[in-house]
Amino acid sequence: MCLAIPVRIKAIDNEGMATVELSSVERKVSLVMTPEARVGDYVLVHTGFALNVLDEQEARATLALFDELEAFEAQYRAESEA
């Protein structure tokens, strides 16, 4: 199973690489497949490549689902250890 994560572009360099941020972690990703992406856009990233540009509402909804999954996992682990 593959997982692509929405991230927001903070900067783009002259070589088509974007600095993106998720949960205060910054990474460099390639924009070769999404040359239309601009600073401030959300992009869906997998294995270091931005696969497509997302609208902000869709990106935030997806990130909220990831937060719910994380909370569920934490609760499950806590209950399993008790």
Backbone as a chain_set.jsonl record, in Angstrom:
{"seq": "MCLAIPVRIKAIDNEGMATVELSSVERKVSLVMTPEARVGDYVLVHTGFALNVLDEQEARATLALFDELEAFEAQYRAESEA", "coords": {"N": [[0.84, -1.168, 0.0], [0.548, 2.204, -0.801], [1.223, 5.48, 0.408], [0.324, 8.767, 0.186], [0.933, 12.094, 1.138], [-0.59, 15.166, 2.037], [1.016, 18.278, 1.831], [2.195, 21.602, 2.559], [3.6, 24.022, 0.404], [6.466, 25.833, 1.116], [8.616, 27.147, -0.043], [10.211, 27.54, -3.247], [12.882, 26.475, -5.215], [15.308, 27.383, -7.804], [15.712, 25.095, -9.245], [13.486, 23.555, -9.403], [12.755, 22.317, -7.06], [10.923, 21.973, -4.093], [10.507, 23.323, -0.841], [8.818, 21.866, 1.699], [6.405, 21.604, 4.386], [5.334, 19.725, 7.172], [3.777, 19.236, 10.142], [5.754, 20.755, 11.509], [8.059, 19.721, 10.401], [10.432, 19.956, 7.9], [10.973, 19.263, 4.45], [12.571, 18.513, 1.307], [11.105, 18.364, -1.868], [10.476, 17.131, -5.157], [9.201, 19.011, -7.88], [8.767, 18.162, -10.419], [6.658, 16.756, -11.583], [4.568, 18.412, -11.104], [4.624, 21.153, -12.242], [3.072, 23.42, -12.153], [2.642, 24.1, -9.541], [2.747, 26.366, -6.783], [4.223, 28.578, -4.303], [2.688, 28.275, -1.173], [0.684, 26.631, -2.057], [-0.978, 23.473, -1.543], [0.334, 20.251, -1.909], [0.197, 16.857, -2.968], [2.264, 14.442, -1.744], [4.522, 11.822, -2.457], [7.106, 9.586, -1.959], [9.076, 11.602, -2.263], [8.227, 13.17, -4.382], [6.022, 15.6, -5.66], [2.813, 14.833, -6.445], [0.327, 15.856, -7.269], [-1.534, 18.957, -7.237], [-3.451, 20.135, -4.558], [-6.613, 21.461, -3.441], [-6.952, 23.761, -0.72], [-8.968, 23.137, 1.165], [-9.494, 20.387, 0.726], [-6.959, 19.339, 1.332], [-6.692, 20.032, 4.06], [-8.835, 18.582, 5.16], [-7.984, 15.96, 4.681], [-5.624, 15.908, 6.216], [-6.785, 16.207, 8.738], [-8.043, 13.753, 8.99], [-5.784, 12.083, 9.17], [-4.867, 12.96, 11.663], [-6.953, 12.026, 13.286], [-6.61, 9.251, 12.965], [-4.105, 8.949, 14.158], [-4.709, 9.633, 16.82], [-6.522, 7.585, 17.436], [-4.825, 5.366, 17.238], [-3.024, 5.905, 19.339], [-4.771, 5.737, 21.528], [-5.543, 3.065, 21.31], [-3.092, 1.745, 21.725], [-2.569, 2.552, 24.38], [-4.687, 1.323, 25.722], [-4.103, -1.333, 25.187], [-1.758, -1.718, 26.583], [-2.558, -1.525, 29.151]], "CA": [[0.0, 0.0, 0.0], [1.28, 3.467, -0.872], [0.589, 6.566, 1.131], [0.726, 10.11, -0.211], [0.559, 13.007, 2.211], [-0.67, 16.565, 1.629], [1.915, 19.207, 2.514], [2.135, 22.966, 2.012], [4.876, 24.494, -0.132], [6.977, 27.038, 1.772], [9.555, 27.826, -0.945], [10.586, 26.796, -4.451], [14.167, 26.955, -5.716], [15.442, 27.508, -9.262], [15.877, 23.764, -9.84], [12.217, 22.839, -9.348], [12.595, 21.625, -5.784], [10.132, 22.74, -3.135], [10.601, 23.062, 0.581], [7.467, 21.671, 2.215], [6.374, 21.418, 5.83], [4.241, 18.996, 7.791], [4.001, 19.082, 11.588], [7.023, 21.413, 11.823], [9.175, 19.023, 9.759], [10.613, 20.419, 6.533], [11.602, 18.339, 3.5], [12.651, 18.954, -0.09], [10.426, 17.457, -2.788], [10.552, 17.516, -6.563], [7.977, 19.483, -8.53], [8.852, 17.806, -11.837], [5.343, 16.306, -12.055], [3.584, 19.467, -10.82], [5.284, 22.443, -12.474], [2.125, 24.505, -11.897], [2.575, 24.35, -8.096], [3.292, 27.645, -6.338], [4.367, 28.743, -2.86], [1.391, 28.381, -0.513], [-0.172, 25.527, -2.497], [-0.838, 22.144, -0.965], [0.596, 19.211, -2.901], [0.173, 15.487, -2.476], [3.649, 13.983, -1.902], [4.86, 10.41, -2.256], [8.499, 9.252, -2.261], [9.867, 12.759, -2.64], [7.673, 13.844, -5.554], [4.665, 16.138, -5.583], [2.041, 14.144, -7.483], [-0.678, 16.79, -7.778], [-1.867, 20.099, -6.394], [-4.757, 19.987, -3.908], [-7.136, 22.702, -2.879], [-6.677, 23.815, 0.713], [-10.022, 22.443, 1.918], [-9.249, 18.946, 0.602], [-5.737, 19.023, 2.075], [-6.97, 20.112, 5.505], [-9.703, 17.453, 5.515], [-7.138, 14.763, 4.698], [-4.75, 15.995, 7.389], [-7.629, 15.96, 9.913], [-8.221, 12.292, 9.07], [-4.537, 11.534, 9.701], [-4.863, 13.264, 13.095], [-7.88, 11.079, 13.921], [-5.962, 7.94, 12.978], [-3.045, 8.996, 15.156], [-5.353, 9.609, 18.136], [-7.06, 6.239, 17.611], [-3.7, 4.461, 17.488], [-2.527, 6.182, 20.685], [-5.746, 5.188, 22.47], [-5.465, 1.616, 21.214], [-1.858, 1.317, 22.4], [-2.74, 2.75, 25.811], [-5.596, 0.284, 26.219], [-3.412, -2.616, 25.052], [-0.716, -1.79, 27.603], [-3.175, -1.493, 30.499]], "C": [[0.889, 1.237, 0.0], [0.492, 4.54, -0.142], [1.164, 7.883, 0.634], [0.15, 11.085, 0.802], [0.47, 14.438, 1.677], [0.241, 17.433, 2.493], [1.823, 20.562, 1.831], [3.53, 23.4, 1.569], [5.253, 25.809, 0.543], [7.883, 27.841, 0.849], [9.822, 26.92, -2.136], [11.911, 27.367, -4.942], [14.199, 26.974, -7.243], [15.565, 26.177, -9.986], [14.6, 22.932, -9.78], [12.029, 21.988, -8.113], [11.86, 22.548, -4.821], [10.504, 22.342, -1.718], [9.171, 22.997, 1.081], [7.545, 21.421, 3.711], [5.136, 20.646, 6.239], [4.6, 18.77, 9.244], [5.38, 19.587, 12.004], [8.255, 20.681, 11.285], [9.244, 19.484, 8.31], [11.351, 19.363, 5.711], [11.681, 19.028, 2.152], [11.943, 17.911, -0.937], [10.531, 18.015, -4.202], [9.183, 17.951, -7.078], [7.952, 19.119, -10.011], [7.494, 17.375, -12.403], [4.241, 17.343, -11.819], [4.215, 20.845, -11.027], [4.376, 23.646, -12.226], [2.047, 24.893, -10.423], [3.303, 25.643, -7.741], [3.416, 27.658, -4.815], [2.983, 28.985, -2.264], [0.423, 27.287, -0.917], [0.056, 24.291, -1.627], [-0.613, 21.168, -2.107], [0.555, 17.862, -2.207], [1.532, 14.873, -2.779], [3.766, 12.498, -1.597], [6.278, 10.201, -2.759], [9.294, 10.426, -2.823], [9.387, 13.519, -3.857], [6.277, 14.371, -5.249], [3.88, 15.56, -6.751], [0.946, 15.015, -8.087], [-0.938, 17.893, -6.766], [-3.278, 19.889, -5.857], [-5.29, 21.358, -3.517], [-6.995, 22.611, -1.356], [-7.699, 23.047, 1.539], [-9.802, 20.93, 1.885], [-8.021, 18.532, 1.409], [-6.0, 19.022, 3.578], [-7.873, 18.969, 5.975], [-8.894, 16.165, 5.606], [-6.225, 14.762, 5.919], [-5.533, 15.763, 8.681], [-7.871, 14.464, 10.093], [-6.963, 11.617, 9.601], [-4.445, 11.779, 11.199], [-5.786, 12.315, 13.856], [-7.273, 9.69, 14.009], [-4.874, 7.873, 14.037], [-3.622, 8.915, 16.569], [-5.916, 8.222, 18.435], [-5.946, 5.26, 17.949], [-3.151, 4.654, 18.897], [-3.457, 5.6, 21.742], [-5.661, 3.66, 22.48], [-4.224, 1.08, 21.933], [-1.98, 1.443, 23.915], [-3.628, 1.677, 26.42], [-4.931, -1.097, 26.181], [-2.364, -2.817, 26.133], [-1.289, -1.854, 29.016], [-3.546, -2.893, 30.963]], "O": [[1.878, 1.294, 0.731], [-0.737, 4.509, -0.084], [2.379, 8.079, 0.665], [-0.979, 10.923, 1.265], [1.355, 14.878, 0.944], [0.238, 17.335, 3.72], [1.423, 20.66, 0.671], [4.514, 23.174, 2.272], [4.48, 26.768, 0.547], [7.926, 29.068, 0.935], [9.681, 25.7, -2.053], [12.061, 28.582, -5.074], [13.216, 26.616, -7.892], [15.525, 26.136, -11.215], [14.626, 21.736, -10.072], [11.237, 21.046, -8.114], [12.14, 23.745, -4.746], [10.778, 21.176, -1.434], [8.4, 23.943, 0.916], [8.599, 21.073, 4.244], [4.039, 20.875, 5.729], [5.633, 18.169, 9.54], [6.088, 18.924, 12.761], [9.378, 20.995, 11.678], [8.256, 19.417, 7.578], [12.233, 18.666, 6.213], [10.965, 19.992, 1.883], [12.15, 16.711, -0.753], [10.66, 19.223, -4.402], [8.156, 17.349, -6.761], [7.192, 19.71, -10.778], [7.214, 17.608, -13.579], [3.114, 17.17, -12.281], [4.326, 21.621, -10.078], [4.86, 24.771, -12.101], [1.445, 25.913, -10.089], [4.337, 25.97, -8.323], [2.792, 26.851, -4.125], [2.205, 29.789, -2.776], [-0.554, 27.031, -0.213], [1.13, 24.096, -1.058], [-1.277, 21.24, -3.142], [0.842, 17.746, -1.015], [1.922, 14.786, -3.943], [3.2, 11.988, -0.63], [6.607, 10.604, -3.875], [10.091, 10.261, -3.747], [10.074, 14.428, -4.323], [5.455, 13.675, -4.653], [4.236, 15.77, -7.911], [0.667, 14.924, -9.282], [-0.602, 17.769, -5.588], [-4.187, 19.513, -6.598], [-4.525, 22.295, -3.29], [-6.929, 21.52, -0.789], [-7.339, 22.378, 2.508], [-9.915, 20.268, 2.916], [-8.032, 17.504, 2.086], [-5.575, 18.108, 4.284], [-7.688, 18.448, 7.075], [-9.103, 15.366, 6.519], [-6.07, 13.736, 6.582], [-4.999, 15.179, 9.624], [-7.899, 13.968, 11.219], [-7.053, 10.68, 10.394], [-3.994, 10.905, 11.938], [-5.443, 11.852, 14.944], [-7.412, 9.02, 15.032], [-4.734, 6.867, 14.732], [-3.083, 8.208, 17.42], [-5.802, 7.736, 19.56], [-6.097, 4.422, 18.838], [-2.845, 3.677, 19.58], [-2.998, 5.037, 22.735], [-5.702, 3.04, 23.543], [-4.297, 0.087, 22.657], [-1.551, 0.556, 24.652], [-3.349, 1.18, 27.511], [-5.177, -1.929, 27.054], [-2.107, -3.944, 26.555], [-0.583, -2.199, 29.963], [-4.072, -3.059, 32.064]]}, "num_chains": 1, "name": "protein.A"}
